[in-house]
Amino acid sequence: MNTDTFFQLLQQSFHIGVGATAALLETLQDPQKRSETLSILQTQMSEKTQEWAEKGEITEQEARRLLDQWLNQSNRPSNPSQSSSSSISTKGNVDSEIQQLTEQVMALRRELEELRQK
């Protein structure tokens, strides 16, 4: 890792910590701001929790479907002449679905990181 990049990351982390502390102190000192902030955080957390639950359910269903397909294909006896062509198409499908799931997980991580930075 480049030392300039590391220093910038360290400096940004410090600024985030100082800014979060200052915002927390301001919020604690002002009762109206405190209630507004807590209300906003509760609303956002409820929305995000619901969104994550839906994404998790969809991802679980997709993973189960993939696993079922994979198990069904591995348990099915096949004709040797058909074996090579079907395994190639299956591998392509599985690879593309794994890629899609990986992209969904990366998107969830980005969202989580954005929420942490706010």
Backbone bond lengths (Angstrom), bond angles and torsions (degrees), N, CA, C in turn:
res aa  C-N    CA-C-N  psi(-1)  N-CA   C-N-CA  omega(-1)  CA-C   N-CA-C  phi
1 M - - - 1.446 - - 1.523 108.51 -
2 N 1.295 115.52 139.73 1.448 122.49 178.96 1.532 109.08 -67.62
3 T 1.334 117.50 137.60 1.468 120.30 -178.47 1.519 111.70 -66.42
4 D 1.348 117.57 -32.68 1.472 119.95 177.03 1.520 110.30 -64.66
5 T 1.317 116.65 -42.16 1.453 121.17 179.34 1.528 110.06 -64.87
6 F 1.321 115.96 -42.11 1.458 120.22 178.78 1.527 110.24 -62.95
7 F 1.327 116.63 -44.39 1.460 120.34 179.24 1.527 111.08 -62.54
8 Q 1.334 116.96 -42.48 1.462 120.62 178.47 1.528 110.99 -63.13
9 L 1.316 116.76 -40.68 1.454 121.02 178.30 1.524 110.64 -64.31
10 L 1.318 115.68 -43.34 1.461 120.62 178.23 1.524 110.80 -63.88
11 Q 1.319 116.30 -42.95 1.461 120.64 179.16 1.530 110.86 -65.17
12 Q 1.318 117.46 -42.13 1.461 120.87 178.25 1.528 110.42 -63.64
13 S 1.317 117.00 -40.81 1.466 120.87 177.74 1.522 110.54 -61.17
14 F 1.328 116.55 -42.41 1.460 120.93 177.25 1.523 110.83 -61.41
15 H 1.338 116.95 -45.96 1.466 120.86 179.50 1.522 111.36 -62.16
16 I 1.316 116.66 -40.55 1.468 120.74 178.14 1.534 109.57 -61.94
17 G 1.310 116.62 -44.69 1.459 120.38 179.79 1.518 112.36 -62.74
18 V 1.328 116.45 -45.52 1.466 120.52 179.46 1.531 110.43 -65.54
19 G 1.336 116.40 -43.52 1.467 119.62 179.43 1.516 112.13 -63.99
20 A 1.320 116.80 -41.91 1.466 120.24 178.89 1.524 110.67 -64.52
21 T 1.327 116.78 -39.90 1.464 120.45 178.52 1.523 111.03 -64.90
22 A 1.324 116.45 -43.92 1.466 120.17 179.10 1.527 110.67 -62.93
23 A 1.327 116.66 -43.57 1.469 119.93 179.07 1.522 110.80 -64.09
24 L 1.311 117.39 -39.09 1.455 121.68 178.72 1.522 110.65 -63.67
25 L 1.329 116.69 -45.33 1.465 119.98 178.99 1.525 111.81 -62.65
26 E 1.330 116.84 -43.09 1.465 120.20 177.08 1.522 111.06 -60.39
27 T 1.312 115.81 -42.58 1.458 120.90 -178.99 1.517 111.06 -65.97
28 L 1.316 117.32 -41.15 1.461 120.74 -179.53 1.526 112.04 -68.09
29 Q 1.314 117.72 -31.56 1.457 121.61 -177.40 1.525 112.85 -79.47
30 D 1.311 118.63 -24.26 1.461 122.25 -177.10 1.537 109.32 -112.41
31 P 1.344 117.58 108.72 1.471 120.14 -176.89 1.533 113.49 -60.14
32 Q 1.325 116.86 -38.19 1.471 119.47 -179.95 1.526 110.07 -66.40
33 K 1.320 116.61 -45.69 1.460 120.87 179.12 1.532 110.27 -63.97
34 R 1.329 116.20 -37.46 1.458 120.55 178.89 1.523 110.95 -61.49
35 S 1.331 116.75 -46.40 1.469 119.19 -179.39 1.526 111.38 -67.75
36 E 1.334 117.53 -37.72 1.463 120.64 176.97 1.531 110.96 -63.58
37 T 1.316 115.68 -46.41 1.466 120.44 -178.86 1.523 110.85 -63.00
38 L 1.308 117.52 -44.83 1.463 120.44 179.21 1.527 111.35 -63.36
39 S 1.318 116.17 -38.92 1.466 120.08 178.54 1.529 110.87 -63.95
40 I 1.322 115.68 -44.76 1.464 120.49 179.35 1.526 110.21 -63.37
41 L 1.323 116.86 -44.90 1.461 120.21 -179.50 1.530 111.78 -63.14
42 Q 1.333 116.45 -40.32 1.467 119.82 178.68 1.519 110.91 -64.46
43 T 1.322 116.76 -41.85 1.460 120.83 179.59 1.524 110.44 -64.77
44 Q 1.315 116.05 -48.25 1.464 119.82 179.98 1.523 111.22 -62.62
45 M 1.324 117.01 -41.48 1.456 119.70 -179.11 1.521 110.20 -66.84
46 S 1.319 118.02 -38.45 1.463 120.24 177.62 1.524 110.87 -63.64
47 E 1.323 115.96 -43.58 1.466 119.93 178.99 1.526 110.92 -63.77
48 K 1.321 116.33 -46.86 1.464 119.88 -179.36 1.524 111.08 -65.30
49 T 1.320 116.98 -39.61 1.463 119.97 178.53 1.517 110.48 -60.48
50 Q 1.321 116.48 -44.01 1.468 120.59 178.74 1.528 110.19 -64.29
51 E 1.311 116.93 -44.46 1.470 121.26 179.73 1.526 110.68 -61.35
52 W 1.334 116.89 -45.46 1.462 120.77 -179.95 1.521 111.50 -65.42
53 A 1.327 116.49 -37.74 1.466 119.90 178.68 1.532 110.21 -63.10
54 E 1.332 116.31 -43.01 1.463 120.07 178.70 1.527 111.08 -64.18
55 K 1.329 117.10 -45.08 1.466 120.81 178.67 1.521 110.58 -63.18
56 G 1.315 116.38 -40.46 1.458 120.33 178.72 1.516 112.09 -63.31
57 E 1.321 115.94 -40.61 1.466 120.28 178.90 1.527 110.78 -64.63
58 I 1.329 116.03 -44.20 1.466 120.44 179.57 1.528 110.07 -63.75
59 T 1.317 116.17 -44.04 1.465 120.24 -179.97 1.520 110.86 -63.99
60 E 1.325 116.82 -40.08 1.463 119.99 177.95 1.526 110.60 -62.81
61 Q 1.327 116.23 -43.80 1.469 119.81 179.23 1.524 111.16 -61.98
62 E 1.331 116.66 -42.83 1.465 120.24 179.00 1.524 111.15 -64.49
63 A 1.316 116.25 -41.07 1.468 119.95 179.78 1.533 110.39 -65.77
64 R 1.329 116.81 -41.36 1.460 119.64 178.08 1.529 110.84 -63.49
65 R 1.336 115.39 -41.71 1.461 119.66 179.85 1.535 110.17 -62.92
66 L 1.322 116.49 -43.86 1.460 120.39 177.73 1.528 111.74 -61.49
67 L 1.316 115.74 -44.49 1.451 120.01 -179.65 1.528 110.88 -64.93
68 D 1.325 116.79 -42.52 1.470 120.39 177.23 1.526 111.05 -61.22
69 Q 1.325 116.75 -44.07 1.463 120.11 178.46 1.521 110.63 -61.58
70 W 1.304 116.07 -44.69 1.453 120.58 -178.50 1.529 110.80 -63.66
71 L 1.354 116.17 -44.08 1.463 119.43 179.38 1.520 111.73 -66.00
72 N 1.324 117.11 -41.00 1.461 120.74 178.55 1.525 111.56 -63.28
73 Q 1.316 117.11 -39.09 1.461 120.43 -179.43 1.526 111.35 -72.84
74 S 1.317 117.46 -33.92 1.464 118.98 -179.57 1.524 111.36 -77.57
75 N 1.338 118.50 -24.65 1.460 121.83 179.29 1.520 112.67 -87.38
76 R 1.300 117.74 -16.35 1.461 121.76 -175.96 1.522 110.08 -82.68
77 P 1.362 117.69 124.13 1.465 118.29 174.46 1.519 108.99 -70.80
78 S 1.319 115.17 139.28 1.460 117.81 -177.35 1.518 110.24 -127.42
79 N 1.298 114.66 161.25 1.460 123.24 176.46 1.523 107.35 -74.11
80 P 1.336 119.59 132.50 1.474 120.50 -177.29 1.522 113.43 -56.24
81 S 1.333 118.02 -33.18 1.463 118.74 -179.96 1.520 111.48 -71.51
82 Q 1.319 117.45 -28.38 1.462 120.93 179.40 1.519 111.64 -87.64
83 S 1.298 116.44 -18.16 1.459 121.57 -173.65 1.520 112.88 -57.65
84 S 1.316 118.09 -48.04 1.456 120.10 -175.16 1.519 112.13 -67.72
85 S 1.324 118.60 -40.58 1.464 119.53 -179.14 1.517 111.21 -71.47
86 S 1.326 118.21 -38.22 1.461 119.18 -179.77 1.516 111.40 -71.40
87 S 1.330 118.24 -34.49 1.462 119.63 179.14 1.520 111.04 -68.90
88 I 1.316 117.47 -33.55 1.461 120.46 177.71 1.521 110.16 -66.70
89 S 1.344 117.73 -46.39 1.464 119.54 -179.68 1.521 110.77 -67.87
90 T 1.332 117.78 -36.44 1.459 121.06 178.12 1.519 110.54 -65.12
91 K 1.320 116.67 -43.48 1.459 120.71 179.51 1.525 109.98 -61.72
92 G 1.329 116.87 -40.32 1.465 119.95 178.03 1.513 111.73 -63.66
93 N 1.341 116.40 -41.95 1.474 120.24 178.51 1.519 110.95 -64.90
94 V 1.320 116.20 -45.89 1.457 120.11 -179.34 1.521 110.17 -63.83
95 D 1.326 117.21 -43.29 1.464 120.23 179.09 1.528 111.63 -61.05
96 S 1.322 116.66 -42.95 1.467 118.76 -179.35 1.523 111.14 -68.77
97 E 1.325 117.03 -37.10 1.461 119.27 178.46 1.525 111.31 -70.36
98 I 1.319 117.00 -36.99 1.467 120.21 175.45 1.524 109.52 -63.47
99 Q 1.331 116.45 -40.69 1.462 120.56 177.92 1.528 110.59 -61.70
100 Q 1.330 117.47 -42.96 1.466 121.32 179.15 1.523 110.50 -63.05
101 L 1.320 117.58 -44.46 1.461 120.92 179.04 1.526 110.76 -64.63
102 T 1.312 116.85 -38.56 1.457 120.62 177.78 1.525 110.64 -62.87
103 E 1.314 116.85 -42.03 1.464 120.69 178.25 1.523 111.10 -64.87
104 Q 1.328 117.33 -37.76 1.467 120.13 177.43 1.525 110.88 -64.48
105 V 1.323 116.78 -42.29 1.464 120.60 178.75 1.528 110.03 -63.80
106 M 1.333 117.39 -41.36 1.467 120.50 178.64 1.523 110.80 -64.40
107 A 1.329 117.15 -38.92 1.468 120.22 177.97 1.523 110.48 -64.63
108 L 1.319 117.16 -40.48 1.464 120.63 177.60 1.521 110.99 -63.86
109 R 1.328 116.66 -39.89 1.459 120.05 177.98 1.524 111.04 -63.81
110 R 1.354 116.06 -41.77 1.475 119.09 178.21 1.522 110.51 -62.20
111 E 1.329 117.46 -43.73 1.464 120.73 178.66 1.516 110.93 -60.66
112 L 1.323 116.32 -44.03 1.458 120.58 179.84 1.521 110.57 -62.63
113 E 1.327 117.28 -42.32 1.454 121.03 179.29 1.527 110.65 -64.57
114 E 1.327 117.35 -39.94 1.469 120.72 177.70 1.525 110.42 -63.64
115 L 1.307 117.16 -40.44 1.458 120.33 178.38 1.528 110.67 -65.57
116 R 1.319 116.78 -38.98 1.466 119.67 178.69 1.513 111.20 -64.49
117 Q 1.345 116.68 -35.82 1.463 120.34 -178.18 1.512 111.52 -74.20
118 K 1.319 117.96 -25.81 1.473 120.66 177.66 1.491 108.45 -75.37
